[in-house]
Amino acid sequence: MMDTVETLYKKYIASLGFDIQSGCAVPSITTQVLLAFYQEVLYRQSSAVNDTVTADQLLRFTFENYA
């Protein structure tokens, strides 16, 4: 299985929410990594790039490594 752009975004928002609840002054490494993956997937899926193979690999990686 793999994430979708929507589930990856939800993971990012959940992680950011946890950071805020925990009183973090800056986003945690996990939150920053999830945002980077989200942005990269959007870039890879854009019509200018259209690299669905890499986007799918990134989505599979986040599904397997980020709860």
Backbone as XML, in Angstrom:
<?xml version="1.0"?>
<chain id="A" units="angstrom">
  <residue number="1" name="MET">
    <atom name="N" x="0.840" y="-1.180" z="0.000"/>
    <atom name="CA" x="0.000" y="0.000" z="0.000"/>
    <atom name="C" x="0.883" y="1.241" z="0.000"/>
  </residue>
  <residue number="2" name="MET">
    <atom name="N" x="0.234" y="2.384" z="-0.205"/>
    <atom name="CA" x="0.955" y="3.643" z="-0.132"/>
    <atom name="C" x="0.000" y="4.750" z="0.276"/>
  </residue>
  <residue number="3" name="ASP">
    <atom name="N" x="0.581" y="5.848" z="0.723"/>
    <atom name="CA" x="-0.215" y="7.021" z="1.063"/>
    <atom name="C" x="-0.767" y="7.651" z="-0.204"/>
  </residue>
  <residue number="4" name="THR">
    <atom name="N" x="-1.692" y="8.558" z="-0.008"/>
    <atom name="CA" x="-2.127" y="9.455" z="-1.063"/>
    <atom name="C" x="-1.643" y="10.849" z="-0.656"/>
  </residue>
  <residue number="5" name="VAL">
    <atom name="N" x="-1.774" y="11.805" z="-1.528"/>
    <atom name="CA" x="-1.403" y="13.176" z="-1.179"/>
    <atom name="C" x="-2.231" y="13.622" z="0.029"/>
  </residue>
  <residue number="6" name="GLU">
    <atom name="N" x="-3.501" y="13.237" z="0.044"/>
    <atom name="CA" x="-4.392" y="13.626" z="1.137"/>
    <atom name="C" x="-3.965" y="13.003" z="2.469"/>
  </residue>
  <residue number="7" name="THR">
    <atom name="N" x="-3.650" y="11.712" z="2.477"/>
    <atom name="CA" x="-3.248" y="11.083" z="3.738"/>
    <atom name="C" x="-1.898" y="11.605" z="4.211"/>
  </residue>
  <residue number="8" name="LEU">
    <atom name="N" x="-0.999" y="11.899" z="3.276"/>
    <atom name="CA" x="0.288" y="12.473" z="3.653"/>
    <atom name="C" x="0.092" y="13.856" z="4.266"/>
  </residue>
  <residue number="9" name="TYR">
    <atom name="N" x="-0.794" y="14.652" z="3.690"/>
    <atom name="CA" x="-1.090" y="15.973" z="4.236"/>
    <atom name="C" x="-1.691" y="15.845" z="5.637"/>
  </residue>
  <residue number="10" name="LYS">
    <atom name="N" x="-2.594" y="14.888" z="5.822"/>
    <atom name="CA" x="-3.207" y="14.677" z="7.142"/>
    <atom name="C" x="-2.159" y="14.272" z="8.174"/>
  </residue>
  <residue number="11" name="LYS">
    <atom name="N" x="-1.182" y="13.469" z="7.774"/>
    <atom name="CA" x="-0.093" y="13.100" z="8.686"/>
    <atom name="C" x="0.712" y="14.330" z="9.083"/>
  </residue>
  <residue number="12" name="TYR">
    <atom name="N" x="0.959" y="15.197" z="8.113"/>
    <atom name="CA" x="1.689" y="16.434" z="8.395"/>
    <atom name="C" x="0.906" y="17.303" z="9.373"/>
  </residue>
  <residue number="13" name="ILE">
    <atom name="N" x="-0.376" y="17.506" z="9.129"/>
    <atom name="CA" x="-1.209" y="18.342" z="10.006"/>
    <atom name="C" x="-1.300" y="17.740" z="11.401"/>
  </residue>
  <residue number="14" name="ALA">
    <atom name="N" x="-1.440" y="16.422" z="11.484"/>
    <atom name="CA" x="-1.504" y="15.766" z="12.793"/>
    <atom name="C" x="-0.196" y="15.955" z="13.559"/>
  </residue>
  <residue number="15" name="SER">
    <atom name="N" x="0.914" y="15.827" z="12.870"/>
    <atom name="CA" x="2.216" y="16.007" z="13.502"/>
    <atom name="C" x="2.398" y="17.459" z="13.958"/>
  </residue>
  <residue number="16" name="LEU">
    <atom name="N" x="1.973" y="18.394" z="13.125"/>
    <atom name="CA" x="2.048" y="19.803" z="13.493"/>
    <atom name="C" x="1.159" y="20.094" z="14.705"/>
  </residue>
  <residue number="17" name="GLY">
    <atom name="N" x="-0.029" y="19.522" z="14.724"/>
    <atom name="CA" x="-0.930" y="19.680" z="15.867"/>
    <atom name="C" x="-0.327" y="19.133" z="17.145"/>
  </residue>
  <residue number="18" name="PHE">
    <atom name="N" x="0.326" y="17.996" z="17.052"/>
    <atom name="CA" x="0.990" y="17.412" z="18.217"/>
    <atom name="C" x="2.106" y="18.329" z="18.706"/>
  </residue>
  <residue number="19" name="ASP">
    <atom name="N" x="2.859" y="18.901" z="17.776"/>
    <atom name="CA" x="3.921" y="19.844" z="18.150"/>
    <atom name="C" x="3.342" y="21.033" z="18.915"/>
  </residue>
  <residue number="20" name="ILE">
    <atom name="N" x="2.240" y="21.580" z="18.416"/>
    <atom name="CA" x="1.613" y="22.737" z="19.050"/>
    <atom name="C" x="1.117" y="22.368" z="20.441"/>
  </residue>
  <residue number="21" name="GLN">
    <atom name="N" x="0.450" y="21.216" z="20.557"/>
    <atom name="CA" x="-0.050" y="20.771" z="21.859"/>
    <atom name="C" x="1.085" y="20.530" z="22.837"/>
  </residue>
  <residue number="22" name="SER">
    <atom name="N" x="2.218" y="20.100" z="22.333"/>
    <atom name="CA" x="3.369" y="19.818" z="23.186"/>
    <atom name="C" x="4.144" y="21.083" z="23.550"/>
  </residue>
  <residue number="23" name="GLY">
    <atom name="N" x="3.746" y="22.202" z="22.960"/>
    <atom name="CA" x="4.399" y="23.462" z="23.273"/>
    <atom name="C" x="5.705" y="23.692" z="22.548"/>
  </residue>
  <residue number="24" name="CYS">
    <atom name="N" x="5.912" y="22.988" z="21.439"/>
    <atom name="CA" x="7.153" y="23.175" z="20.679"/>
    <atom name="C" x="7.183" y="24.579" z="20.071"/>
  </residue>
  <residue number="25" name="ALA">
    <atom name="N" x="8.329" y="25.229" z="20.176"/>
    <atom name="CA" x="8.494" y="26.564" z="19.600"/>
    <atom name="C" x="8.676" y="26.501" z="18.086"/>
  </residue>
  <residue number="26" name="VAL">
    <atom name="N" x="9.234" y="25.390" z="17.609"/>
    <atom name="CA" x="9.421" y="25.170" z="16.173"/>
    <atom name="C" x="8.925" y="23.764" z="15.846"/>
  </residue>
  <residue number="27" name="PRO">
    <atom name="N" x="8.538" y="23.534" z="14.600"/>
    <atom name="CA" x="8.083" y="22.186" z="14.232"/>
    <atom name="C" x="9.175" y="21.137" z="14.473"/>
  </residue>
  <residue number="28" name="SER">
    <atom name="N" x="8.745" y="19.961" z="14.889"/>
    <atom name="CA" x="9.671" y="18.859" z="15.117"/>
    <atom name="C" x="10.280" y="18.385" z="13.804"/>
  </residue>
  <residue number="29" name="ILE">
    <atom name="N" x="11.319" y="17.593" z="13.927"/>
    <atom name="CA" x="11.964" y="17.031" z="12.731"/>
    <atom name="C" x="10.958" y="16.214" z="11.931"/>
  </residue>
  <residue number="30" name="THR">
    <atom name="N" x="10.136" y="15.428" z="12.612"/>
    <atom name="CA" x="9.134" y="14.612" z="11.920"/>
    <atom name="C" x="8.189" y="15.497" z="11.116"/>
  </residue>
  <residue number="31" name="THR">
    <atom name="N" x="7.725" y="16.576" z="11.722"/>
    <atom name="CA" x="6.824" y="17.495" z="11.027"/>
    <atom name="C" x="7.509" y="18.110" z="9.820"/>
  </residue>
  <residue number="32" name="GLN">
    <atom name="N" x="8.743" y="18.517" z="9.983"/>
    <atom name="CA" x="9.490" y="19.115" z="8.869"/>
    <atom name="C" x="9.700" y="18.107" z="7.742"/>
  </residue>
  <residue number="33" name="VAL">
    <atom name="N" x="9.996" y="16.868" z="8.095"/>
    <atom name="CA" x="10.204" y="15.827" z="7.086"/>
    <atom name="C" x="8.906" y="15.540" z="6.334"/>
  </residue>
  <residue number="34" name="LEU">
    <atom name="N" x="7.798" y="15.442" z="7.074"/>
    <atom name="CA" x="6.516" y="15.195" z="6.417"/>
    <atom name="C" x="6.161" y="16.326" z="5.472"/>
  </residue>
  <residue number="35" name="LEU">
    <atom name="N" x="6.423" y="17.571" z="5.861"/>
    <atom name="CA" x="6.163" y="18.698" z="4.976"/>
    <atom name="C" x="7.037" y="18.612" z="3.725"/>
  </residue>
  <residue number="36" name="ALA">
    <atom name="N" x="8.295" y="18.253" z="3.908"/>
    <atom name="CA" x="9.201" y="18.128" z="2.761"/>
    <atom name="C" x="8.718" y="17.039" z="1.794"/>
  </residue>
  <residue number="37" name="PHE">
    <atom name="N" x="8.286" y="15.894" z="2.341"/>
    <atom name="CA" x="7.750" y="14.830" z="1.487"/>
    <atom name="C" x="6.507" y="15.310" z="0.758"/>
  </residue>
  <residue number="38" name="TYR">
    <atom name="N" x="5.607" y="15.982" z="1.473"/>
    <atom name="CA" x="4.376" y="16.489" z="0.869"/>
    <atom name="C" x="4.684" y="17.443" z="-0.284"/>
  </residue>
  <residue number="39" name="GLN">
    <atom name="N" x="5.587" y="18.380" z="-0.042"/>
    <atom name="CA" x="5.947" y="19.336" z="-1.087"/>
    <atom name="C" x="6.611" y="18.648" z="-2.280"/>
  </residue>
  <residue number="40" name="GLU">
    <atom name="N" x="7.452" y="17.675" z="-2.003"/>
    <atom name="CA" x="8.127" y="16.961" z="-3.095"/>
    <atom name="C" x="7.137" y="16.157" z="-3.926"/>
  </residue>
  <residue number="41" name="VAL">
    <atom name="N" x="6.177" y="15.508" z="-3.271"/>
    <atom name="CA" x="5.169" y="14.743" z="-4.004"/>
    <atom name="C" x="4.344" y="15.674" z="-4.887"/>
  </residue>
  <residue number="42" name="LEU">
    <atom name="N" x="3.927" y="16.817" z="-4.334"/>
    <atom name="CA" x="3.167" y="17.772" z="-5.154"/>
    <atom name="C" x="3.980" y="18.229" z="-6.352"/>
  </residue>
  <residue number="43" name="TYR">
    <atom name="N" x="5.258" y="18.484" z="-6.133"/>
    <atom name="CA" x="6.138" y="18.901" z="-7.235"/>
    <atom name="C" x="6.239" y="17.798" z="-8.287"/>
  </residue>
  <residue number="44" name="ARG">
    <atom name="N" x="6.470" y="16.568" z="-7.831"/>
    <atom name="CA" x="6.622" y="15.443" z="-8.778"/>
    <atom name="C" x="5.344" y="15.174" z="-9.551"/>
  </residue>
  <residue number="45" name="GLN">
    <atom name="N" x="4.191" y="15.411" z="-8.929"/>
    <atom name="CA" x="2.917" y="15.171" z="-9.599"/>
    <atom name="C" x="2.454" y="16.343" z="-10.454"/>
  </residue>
  <residue number="46" name="SER">
    <atom name="N" x="3.151" y="17.467" z="-10.377"/>
    <atom name="CA" x="2.735" y="18.647" z="-11.146"/>
    <atom name="C" x="2.836" y="18.370" z="-12.649"/>
  </residue>
  <residue number="47" name="SER">
    <atom name="N" x="2.051" y="19.098" z="-13.406"/>
    <atom name="CA" x="2.045" y="18.882" z="-14.853"/>
    <atom name="C" x="3.384" y="19.247" z="-15.486"/>
  </residue>
  <residue number="48" name="ALA">
    <atom name="N" x="4.142" y="20.140" z="-14.848"/>
    <atom name="CA" x="5.441" y="20.533" z="-15.385"/>
    <atom name="C" x="6.468" y="19.408" z="-15.277"/>
  </residue>
  <residue number="49" name="VAL">
    <atom name="N" x="6.331" y="18.570" z="-14.242"/>
    <atom name="CA" x="7.304" y="17.495" z="-14.012"/>
    <atom name="C" x="6.732" y="16.144" z="-14.417"/>
  </residue>
  <residue number="50" name="ASN">
    <atom name="N" x="5.545" y="15.832" z="-13.918"/>
    <atom name="CA" x="4.833" y="14.596" z="-14.247"/>
    <atom name="C" x="5.688" y="13.349" z="-14.023"/>
  </residue>
  <residue number="51" name="ASP">
    <atom name="N" x="6.278" y="13.253" z="-12.846"/>
    <atom name="CA" x="7.103" y="12.098" z="-12.472"/>
    <atom name="C" x="6.346" y="11.265" z="-11.440"/>
  </residue>
  <residue number="52" name="THR">
    <atom name="N" x="5.356" y="10.515" z="-11.937"/>
    <atom name="CA" x="4.508" y="9.749" z="-11.024"/>
    <atom name="C" x="5.254" y="8.583" z="-10.390"/>
  </residue>
  <residue number="53" name="VAL">
    <atom name="N" x="6.260" y="8.053" z="-11.049"/>
    <atom name="CA" x="7.020" y="6.933" z="-10.489"/>
    <atom name="C" x="7.698" y="7.364" z="-9.188"/>
  </residue>
  <residue number="54" name="THR">
    <atom name="N" x="8.396" y="8.489" z="-9.221"/>
    <atom name="CA" x="9.061" y="8.979" z="-8.011"/>
    <atom name="C" x="8.041" y="9.396" z="-6.963"/>
  </residue>
  <residue number="55" name="ALA">
    <atom name="N" x="6.972" y="10.049" z="-7.374"/>
    <atom name="CA" x="5.924" y="10.456" z="-6.429"/>
    <atom name="C" x="5.359" y="9.233" z="-5.721"/>
  </residue>
  <residue number="56" name="ASP">
    <atom name="N" x="5.084" y="8.180" z="-6.465"/>
    <atom name="CA" x="4.551" y="6.958" z="-5.861"/>
    <atom name="C" x="5.555" y="6.311" z="-4.911"/>
  </residue>
  <residue number="57" name="GLN">
    <atom name="N" x="6.829" y="6.360" z="-5.248"/>
    <atom name="CA" x="7.860" y="5.822" z="-4.356"/>
    <atom name="C" x="7.887" y="6.595" z="-3.044"/>
  </residue>
  <residue number="58" name="LEU">
    <atom name="N" x="7.779" y="7.912" z="-3.127"/>
    <atom name="CA" x="7.761" y="8.740" z="-1.925"/>
    <atom name="C" x="6.520" y="8.455" z="-1.085"/>
  </residue>
  <residue number="59" name="LEU">
    <atom name="N" x="5.373" y="8.305" z="-1.727"/>
    <atom name="CA" x="4.139" y="8.005" z="-1.005"/>
    <atom name="C" x="4.198" y="6.630" z="-0.351"/>
  </residue>
  <residue number="60" name="ARG">
    <atom name="N" x="4.808" y="5.674" z="-1.013"/>
    <atom name="CA" x="4.973" y="4.338" z="-0.431"/>
    <atom name="C" x="5.906" y="4.401" z="0.780"/>
  </residue>
  <residue number="61" name="PHE">
    <atom name="N" x="6.982" y="5.165" z="0.660"/>
    <atom name="CA" x="7.938" y="5.311" z="1.755"/>
    <atom name="C" x="7.273" y="5.926" z="2.980"/>
  </residue>
  <residue number="62" name="THR">
    <atom name="N" x="6.487" y="6.987" z="2.781"/>
    <atom name="CA" x="5.843" y="7.620" z="3.940"/>
    <atom name="C" x="4.809" y="6.693" z="4.574"/>
  </residue>
  <residue number="63" name="PHE">
    <atom name="N" x="4.134" y="5.896" z="3.762"/>
    <atom name="CA" x="3.162" y="4.946" z="4.310"/>
    <atom name="C" x="3.861" y="3.922" z="5.193"/>
  </residue>
  <residue number="64" name="GLU">
    <atom name="N" x="5.024" y="3.459" z="4.753"/>
    <atom name="CA" x="5.740" y="2.405" z="5.471"/>
    <atom name="C" x="6.530" y="2.923" z="6.678"/>
  </residue>
  <residue number="65" name="ASN">
    <atom name="N" x="6.869" y="4.221" z="6.689"/>
    <atom name="CA" x="7.777" y="4.717" z="7.722"/>
    <atom name="C" x="7.215" y="5.801" z="8.629"/>
  </residue>
  <residue number="66" name="TYR">
    <atom name="N" x="6.063" y="6.350" z="8.317"/>
    <atom name="CA" x="5.481" y="7.397" z="9.152"/>
    <atom name="C" x="4.035" y="7.042" z="9.489"/>
  </residue>
  <residue number="67" name="ALA">
    <atom name="N" x="3.778" y="6.852" z="10.755"/>
    <atom name="CA" x="2.434" y="6.452" z="11.198"/>
    <atom name="C" x="1.440" y="7.588" z="11.036"/>
  </residue>
</chain>
